[in-house]
Amino acid sequence: MTTTTARETTDRIVAALEKVDGLRPATPIAPEHSWVPGDWSGTAVDLDPETVQIRLIATRLPLPPLLDAAADAVRAVLDGTEWDSAKLRLVVTDIDGAAF
């Protein structure tokens, strides 16, 4: 088992999701509209020993292949970590209007 912190794992999950064209982490505020500098993407990821939940915004359709690609990318990150046997929950919180 690889020893990584929750923050490192979150950062790796966000980086893996950046490669899935059509999904992005759902953040509480769009980074371009925040007066607080920093990357808010990690706030979309909740790591728990039982469940890893990631909130996403879809920018393309159809959803099933995007979610399959995201699940594969995230599972690859979780492999060998303390979260490798956790249930993975991908929650699409919004669909960008441009997807239609």
N, C-alpha and C positions, 0 to 999 in steps of 0.2 A: 504494500500500500504506500502510495506517495504521500508525503507529508506536505500539505500546502495549507495556507491560511484561507479563511473564508474570503477575505478580500482578494487574494491572488486567484482563487477559483472564480470568483465573480468577474474579475477582470478578464480572465481567459474565456468565460462564457460569453461576455459581451463581445470580445474580439471574434469569437467563432460565429456569433450571430451576424456580425457585420458582413460576413461572406455570404449570407443568405439574402439574395436580392429579392426584395418584396416584403421583408419584415424588419422592424426596428424596435428596440426596447421602448416601452411606454414609460415615460418619465413624468413626474408631477408638473414639470414646467419645461417648455421648449428651451434648450440651452441658449439659443439666439435671443431669447426674451428675458433671460435672467441677469440680474445685476450682480449675482454671486458667481464668481468665476469657478470653473471646474467642470468635470464630466459627470453628468447626472445619470448616465445610462445604468450604472450599477444599482440604482434604486429600484429598478424593475425586477431585480433578482432576489428571491428569498431562499436562503439555504437552511434546510432543517434536516436532521438525520433521517427523518421519515419521508419528507417530500421536498423536492426542489421545484419552486414555482417561479415562472417567468411571465411577466406581463408584456404583451407585444402589441404593436400597431401594424396592421397590414397595409402595404402600399400597392399591392398587386393582388390579383385573383387568378386562379382559384386557390382557396386556402389549403386543401389537403396536401398537395405536393410541397407547399411552403412549410407547413407544419412538420411534415415528414423530414424535410431537409434540416429544419431547425432541431428536431429531436435527435437526428443522427449527429449533428455537430455538437450539441450539448452532451450527449452520451459519451462522445469521444473525449471531451474535457473531463467528465466525471469519472471515467474509467481509472481505477486504481486509487481514487481518493476516498475519503471517509463517506462521501455521498454517492458512491458508485452503485449502491443497492437501493437508493432512495427512489420513490415514485417520482416521475417527471410530469409536471403539470404545466402545459403551455396555455396561457389565457390570452385570447385576442380581445383587447379592451376597446378597440376602435378600428375602423376601416377608413383609410384616407379616401376622401372623395375622388381623388385622381384615379383610384383603382377601378372606378366604374367607367 
